[in-house]
Amino acid sequence: MALKIKTIIGARPQFIKAAVLSKSFAKVQDNQSSLNHEIIHTGQHFDNKMSSNFFSELNIPEPKYNLNINCGSHGSNTGRMLEKIEEILIIDNPDMVVVFGDTDSTLAGALAASKLKIKVAHIEAGLRSFNKNQPEEQNRILTDHLSYICFAPTDESVLNLLNEGICKKSIFRTGDILADAIRLFDTSDMETEELLKKYGVKEKNFILCTIHRPENTEEKKYLSNIFKQLQESSLPVIMPLHPRTKQSIEKFNLSNLLVGLNVIEPIGYKEIVCLQKKASLIITDSGGIQKEAYLQGTPCITVRKETEWIELIQKGYSILADPGKTNSILNSIEKQLPKKIDNNNHLLYGDGHTSDQIVKKIINSC
């Protein structure tokens, strides 16, 4: 009987991780025809530049299902996803469901599977910002406690799980799957000079910035404070504009605060990774890009009051800048620009072969 695995994804960071994991599953499938791995896409990120472009660029297998669930509140999206995912799981009856990270898609997938007594594997388990007002924090905690296997990327995440009473036998320390992505999706063949020329910047003489989290984009005071400080930066700023951020700019009438910034459309994975590598500094509120900054050896500023990737703060690879405080970003730029990041062959997040370990453990646990 074929071993059936379903991977549930819905947002940009999960597309990247799914691309990596699919490669590891494909290696096993080449030697084991009884393995059936399929993807369910909830549709949480539905914009072509945030979704389908990533599938083609990273050669992600076409999802068997695309639920097209988006544009609702957290509760509405999670509920609709839960209902549709449950319908699929009842019909297909997989041996295990794999979820990533901390999105509404993550929680919906874990809930649907666990209620049907299907084993759940959570990749990026144990991360905690210790701010339970964040929807992402709620999703992380609930998913971990529903999971049969918690794939914890760091020592800190293992401790968090143990402190919450999760059985040690359920915790598997792996490293981070984004380190695999940096290895697998090499950007050395990109025309770097042409890319930098396209955006009018020089190598190690610009800032790359991404802002998209609801706590920053849905608060006019925070969003305007962020943009005002970016305008005062001594270095040019490239900012790929997330659809949510664009909507907030229009809603709050803040387009005048984009003057002087190089605001661009969302770009592909390889292009943004190349810009990360060539930037002097990265400013972001993204969990994934904090890690990518470290993996590229580029200092980072995290525009949040707390982060789940605490080891980056502890080691000074990134520092927090409170979005509500005047000059917090400008002061952080001054501190971070001179820093040299020793990423020690990425060993903080594993050796770049995390996905192979995960797939082996999943197969042995079914």
N, C-alpha and C positions, 0 to 999 in steps of 0.2 A: 504494500500500500504506500502511495506517495506521501512524503512528508510535506505538509502544506504550511507555509509561512506567509502572513500578510504584514506588510509595512504600511503604516498610515502616516501621511505627510500633508502639509497644508501651507507652509510658509517658506520663504526664501532659504533660511538657514537649514531647514529640513531637506530641501531639494539637494543641497550640496552634500549633506550627510548621507542621503539616500543614494546618491550617485556613487559614493565611496562604498557603501555597504553592498550595493547591487553588484559591484565588481567582485567583491569577495564571495557573494552567493553564486555568481556566474562561474567562478573557478571551481566551486564544489559541484555545480550542476553539470559541468563538463565531464566530471568523473562519476556523477551519481544522478542518473536520470530520474530517480524516484523523488528528487527534491523539486518542489513547486513553490517558487517565490513570486508573489505578485504585490503590486502597489495600489493602495487606495488613496486618491487625492481628494481631500475635502473641498478644495476650491477656495480656501481661506485667503490666499493670495491669488487673485484672478487676473490682474493686469498682465498683458503679454510680456512686458519688460520685467515683471516680478515673478513670472511663472513659466510660460511655455518656452521663452527664450532660454531659460536655464536648462530645461529638459533637452533641448536640441544641442546646446553648447556642451553640456556635460555628459551627453549620451546616456541619459537616464531612461531605463525601459519605460515604454508607454504605460501609464496607469491602466489597470483593468477597469477601474471605476473612477469617474470624476463627478463628485457630488454637487459642485457649483454652489456651495453654501458660503455666503459672505454678506457683507454690508449690514449685518444685524448687530445687536448688542452682544456682550459676552454670553449672557444667559441664553439669548435666542439662538446664536450660532452653535453654542455647545449642545443645546437641546436638540436642534435639528440634525446636527452631525451624529449625535448619539443614536437617534432614531434610525437614520439611514445606514449607519455603520452596523448597527445591530441586525438590520434586515439582511445585509450582505453576509455577515458572519453566521447567521442561522442557516443560510443556504449553502455557503461554502465550507463551513465548519473547519477552520484551520486548527493546526496543532498549537500555534503560537502567534501572537500579535506583537509586532515591534513598533514602539513609539519613540519619538525623539523630543527632548527638551521640555518646553513649558508653555506651549500654545494651547488655545482652545481645542485644536485638533488632537493634541496629545491627550488631554483629559477625556475628551469624548471617546477616543479610541480605547483608552484604558478602562473606562467605565463600561462601555459596551461589551468588551471582551470578558472582564471580570464577572459581570452579571450572568454571562453565559458559561461561566466556569472554564474559560479559555485562558491559558497562561499568557501573561503579559511580560515583555522584556522592555525595560526603560533605559534608553541610552541617554547619558548625561544625568544620571540619578545623583541625588544627594547635594545638589547645589542649593545654597540658601543665601538670600539677601537679608533675611530676618525682618522683612517688612511685609507683614501679612495683608496690608492694604493693596499690594500689587497683585493683579490677576495672575501674573506669571508665577509668583510665589505660591499662591493657592494651588495652581495647577501642578507645580512641582511636588509639593507635599502630598497631595491627594494621589497623584500618579505613583509616587514611590511606595505608598502604603497599599496600593492595589497590585503592585508588581510581584511576579514570581521571581524574576531576576532584576536586580538593580546594577546596571553597569556604571560604576562610579569612576569619573575621569581623573580624580586627584585624591591624595591622602586626606585632604580637608573634607571632601565630599563623603568619603568613607566614614570619617568620624561623625559627621552630621547624621548619617543614617543610623549608626550605632547608638548615638545619643537619643534618637527618637524611638529606640526599641525595636528596630528592624533586625530580623534574625541575621546573624553573621553569615550563615550558609547561603542567604539570598543575595549577598553583596559580592560583586566581582570587580576588582580594581583593574582598569584597562588602559588608562591614558585617554587622550582625546582624539576623536575621529577627524577633527579638522587638521590635525598634524598629518594625517594620511592624505587629506585633500591637497595640501601644499606639495606633498611628494608626487601625487598622482597626476595633478593637473598643472604640469610645468608650464611656466610662462616665458621660458628662455627663448622660444621661437617668435615671440611677439616683437614687432617693430617698435621698440621702446622710444626711440627718438621721434618717430612719427606720432606716437601717442602723446608724448609730452608737447610736441609742437601743436598738435590738434587742440590742446587746452591752454596753450600759451604759457607754459611753465617750464622751468629747468629742473633737472634732477637735484634732489635734496635742497630745493629752494621753494617749497610750497607746502601747504597744509591740506590734507584730505579730511573732509568733515561729512558725517552722516548723522542726521537727527530724525527719529521717527517714533519714539515711544510715546504712548498716550499721556503720560505724566508731564512730558515736555511740550507736546504739540497741542494738547487740549487746554492748556493754561496760557492765556494771552501774555501775562506778565513774564512767564518763563521763556516763551518763544521769542518775544521781542528782546528780552535781556540777552539771550543767546546770540541773536542776529546782530545786535548793536555791538557786542564785543568782537564778533567775527569781523565786522566792518573795520574795527580799529586795529586788526592784526597787522604786524609789520611785514608778513609774508602773504602772498596771494592764496586764496582759499578756493578749492574746488569742492563743490557740494552736489553730489547726485541727489535729486529731490524725490523723496518717497511720496507716493500718492496721498498718504494721510497728512503729511506735512504740507503738501501743496494745498489740500483742502482747507487746512487751518489758516494758512497764509491768506487765502481768499476770504475766508470767514471773518478773520480779524482785521482785514485790510492792511496787511503788513508788507505789501510788495515793495514799498519804498525802502524797507530795511534790507533788501537784497541787492541794492545798488552797490557796485564795487566787488561783489562776490561772483565767482564763476559758477553759476547754478546750471546744472546739466540734467538731462533725463536719466532715469535709472539705467545702469550699464551692466554688462555681463560679468560673470564671475572672474574670468581670466583678466579682463581689463581692470577691474577694481583691485584685484590682487597685485597686478603690476603697478598700479598707482600707489598702493600701500607700501610696496617695496621701495619706490622711488621718492616717496614723500619725506619731508623733514620731520613731520609730526602728524599723528592722526587724532582727530577729535570726534568722539562718537558717544551715543548712548546705547549702542548695540552690544549685546553680550558676545556674539560671535566675532564681531570686528575687534573687540578688545583682545581676543585671543589671536586673531590673524595678525594684529599689529605686533604682538610679541613674536609670533612665528616668523614674521618678516624682519625682525630686528629693528622695528620703528617705535620710538616712544609714543605714549598714548595719554590722552586725557579723556576720562569717562565723565560725561555730563550727567551725573546722577548723584543722589545723596548716599547711595550704597550700591554695592555690586555683589553678585553671586560668585564672581571670580576673584575671591579675596586674596589669593596668592599673588596675583599681579600687583595689587596694591601693597601687600607686605614687602615685596621685593623692589618696589619703586618703578616697575615697568610701566605702570599706569598710575595716575593719581585722580582722585575725585574732585570734580568742580561742581559746586552746588548751583543748579540752574537759576535759583532765585536770588543769588547774591551778586551784587554789583562787582565787576572786575574779577570774579572768581576764575573765569576762563582765561582772561589776560594774564593774571598772576600765575596761573598754571602753565601757560605757554612759556613764560619766562623761566620757570623751573624745569620744564621738560625738554625744551629745545636742545640744551647742551648735552643731554644724556646719551650715553652709548649703551645699547641694550645687548647684553650677552645672553643669547638664547640657547647656548650650550647644546647645540644640535637638537633643539626642540625637546629635550628630555623632560622638561617640566610637564609636558603633555604626552609623553610616550615617544616611541621610536618610529612612528609613522606607519605602523602595521597593526594598529588597534582593531580595525575592522575584521581582519582575519581571526583575531582572538575571539571577537564577539560572535562571529558566525559559527566558529567551532563550538563555543559554549552553548549557543542556541540549539544547534543540531543535537548535541549530547544531552540537552535538557528536555527534549520533546519526547 
